[in-house]
């Protein structure tokens, strides 16, 4: 029940694409996250479908194995510690971290990651977070609404 209320609070406090001041994140939000779907997607969870769309947009393959250093890594935040995430962000285009608000410990971990100086961009979509390292980008944390209406 608490998870449900936290999801509603996140939705109220988060931004749409218009609340972002980064051209990179605005483009991601506008062209992928909030883009109109031509048809309703079937199969898979909503998070799975959105992660697949983001990866396809950037032309990267999604991996579940940390030892293959390329593309995008899709993993639960519970399986990593702060140092691992800092290291992995340099080897993958995107880190899709699942369950970032599953419980108090995962939320605490996500908050630590979003404040970590060596991590450039974090995007909180409530059901999962995105970590990406971009050279020349100043450190920013974004809280975006998950596009429930899209699926």
N, C-alpha and C positions, 0 to 999 in steps of 0.2 A: 504494500500500500504506500509506503514511504517513497519507493522508487517512482510510482505513478505521480505523486505530488511533486517530486523533484523534476520529473520530465515536464510537467506543466509550468513550473517556475522557470525552468530553462527556456522554454518556448516564449514566455512572456519577456524575459530579460535579454534574450538573444536578438541578433540583428538579421536582416535580410541582406541581400547583396548591396543595398543602398547604405548600409551602416559600415561598409568597409572602406578603408582609405588606401589600400594596397592594390595597384593595378593587377598584380598576379592573382590575388584572392578574389577580387571583383570579377575578373574574367572567368575564373573557375566557377564562382557562384552563378554568374549570368549564363554561361554557355553550357554548364553541366548540371550543377546541383539544382538550380531553379528553372532550367530550360523546360519548355513544354514537351511532354512525352507524346510522340506520334500515336502511340497506343499503350494501353496499360500492360505493364510487364507481368508475366506469370512465372511462378516457380521461384524458389529462393526467398530469403528474407529481404525486407526492404533495404537493410544495411548491405547485404551481399550485392544487390542489384546496383545500388549507388556506388559502391566501391568498384564494381566492374565497369561502370560508366566512366568514372574518373580515370581508371587505369587505361581504358580504351581511348579516351580523349587525348591522353599524353603518350599513347603508344607503348606502354610498359606492361610487362607480364607480371601477374600476381603470384608471389611465392608464399608458401607457408613454412619454408625451411630457411633458417637464418644463415646456413652455411653457403648458400648460393647467392653471391653478392652482386645482384643486379635487379633492375626492375623495381617492384613494390613488394614490401613485406606486409602480410596480413597476419596479425598475431594478437592474442589476448594480452592486455597490459599486465595481467597477473603473472605471466610467464617471464617477465623482464624486470631488471632493476634499472635504476637511473643511469648507471655507468654503461650498461648494455645499449640503452636507447641512444645515448650520446655517441657511442661508437658506431652503431648501426646506421644512424642518419647520414653518415658520410659514405656508406656503401650502397644505399638504396635511394631511388628518386623520391619515393614516399614510404612512410611507415603508417600503416593503418592499424591503430591500436584499438582493439575491441574492449567493450565492458568498462569504459573509463568512469562511469558513474554507477557501477554495479553495487558497490558498498563503500563504506567510509575509507577503507585502505586504498581502493583503486582510485577514488576521487582525490585522496591525498597525494598519491603518486602522480596523477595527471597534473595537479596543481604545482607540484615540484618541477615537473617537466616543463610546464609553460613558463616557469620563472627561471629556468636554467639558462645561463648566459650563452652557452655554446649552441643552443638550439634556436634557430632563426625564426621559423614560423610554426605555430601550433593552431589548429583549427578544431574547435569543439563542436561536434554535431550531436552531442548527448549520447547516442548509442555507440559511437566510435569517435576517435580523434585522429587527426592527420598531423604528422610531423614531417616537415621537409626542411632541408638545408639549402639555402640559396645564397650564393656568393654575392656580395654587394647589397644585400637586402638588410634593412635594419630589423632588429628583433621586434616581433609583433605577435600578439595572441588574439585570435578571433573566436567569437562565440556566435555560430550561425544556427538558424532554425533548420531542423531536419524537415525535408520536403514530403510530409505525409501525403499531401494531395496529389503528388506525382505518380504514385503507384496505386 
